[in-house]
Amino acid sequence: TKYLAESVGCQKVYSIDPAKLSPVVFENEKVTHIPRQIQDALSMPVIEKGSIGIYVSDMCLSVMEKQLEYMLLAKKEGVLKPDCFFVLTLKCILGHAKESHDEQAQEVAQRLCTDALAKEVVVIHLFNNKAGERTLLG
């Protein structure tokens, strides 16, 4: 949240997280914290329609595909810009092999394209991702 507001230069950052955030985050007036789960927050009037140009999510979910469902919900609610860029960090919890994690992430990437959320998706294992995490960009 802080990085998006300060380093990326986003004009508005919606931090949707039911947890209490560090007070440092609120030092920037661009940040609006919505202390709810995403499925409840997306329909709230505080989020302007068509205002999200970068969608970043690193939620820890027991079902990895929920990341996709929540992004589809954001699209349905009309909060994403048509050319919205996204960064999704997936937590692969099935299996232990690198190949298994890569395959699971590729399946989600394919669904993003099939569901018309992206024209192209890149799957990467960032140096700061844990062994079972993959980051999708599109």
N, C-alpha and C positions, 0 to 999 in steps of 0.2 A: 504494500500500500504506500509506504513512505517513498520507495523507489519510483513508483509510477508518478507520484505527485511532484517529487523533487528532481529526479534525474531524467525521466522520460519527458516530462513537461506536459502531462495530461492536464487539461483545464479543470476537470472534475473527476474525482475518484470515489466510487461507491465501494465501501468495504463491507461486504455482507458476511457477517460472522457472528454466531450467537455468543461467542466467548468475549470476555473482557479484553480489550486491546491495550497495548502500552500507551501511556499518556503522550509519549513522543509523537505518535501518529497524529494526534489531534492538534499538534502545533501548526500544522498546515491547514489553512482555511479551505483548500481544495477538497479535503477529505470529508466525506459524509459516512459515518458508521451506522449501519443498519443492523442492530443486534437480533437478527432472526436467521432462520435457516433459509437457504436460497429459494426453495419452493414457495415460501411464504412472502419473501421480500420482493420478488420480481413484479408482483402486481400492485405494489404499494405506489401511491402517487408521487412519492419523493423521487422516484427514478423516472426521469423524463423519457418519453417515447423517442426512439431513434437516437439516443444520446451516447450509447456505448460503442466506441470505436476500437477498443482493445478489451477483450474478455480474457481474464487470467483466472485460472482456478487450480488450486493444488489441494483440494479437499481430500481428506482421508476417508474413503468410503469402503464399506465391506463388499459392495458390488461395484466394480470399476466402471461398468457401463453406465452407471448413474450420472457420471460426468457428462456423457453424451445427452442423456435425457434432460438434464438441467439446462444444457446449452440449447436444446430444442425448445424447451419451455421459455427461455429468454427470447428466442426468435418469435415464438408464438405470441408472447406478451408485447412484442413490438419494440423492445428496448434496444435491440442491436441495430447498428447502422448497416446498410446493405453490404458494405465492403469491410465489415468488422474483421479485424485480425484476432486470432485467438492463440493462447498458450495454455494447454491443459497438461497437468502433470498427473499421470495415471499411476496408481499403486497396484501393481500386479501381485495378487496374493496367492495365486495358484501356481504350484510348481516352484522349483528352485533353480532351474537351468536358465541361462541367458537366452537360449533359443526359445524357450517357452514364454518368457516375458516379452521378447521381441514379437513373437507370433500373436500374443494377446493384444499388444499395442497396435499391430498392423490391422487386426480385425476391427478395432475401434476406429482407426484411421479410415478404413474402407467404408465403414458405416457413415462417417462424417461426409464422405463424398456422395454416397448413395442417397443419404437424406438431404442432399442439396445444401449442406451447411458450409461446404468448402469445395473449391475446384481442385485444390491440391493440398495434401497434408504431408508434412515431413515428420518422421519419427526419429528422435535422437535420444541417446543416453548421455545426459550432461554429466560433467565431472562431479558435480555436487549431488546428483541423483543417487539414491541408495540403489543397491543391486537390483531390486525389483521395481524400480521406478523408471518410467519412460515419459518423455515430454513430447507432446504433439504440437506442431506449429502449422498454422494455415491461415 
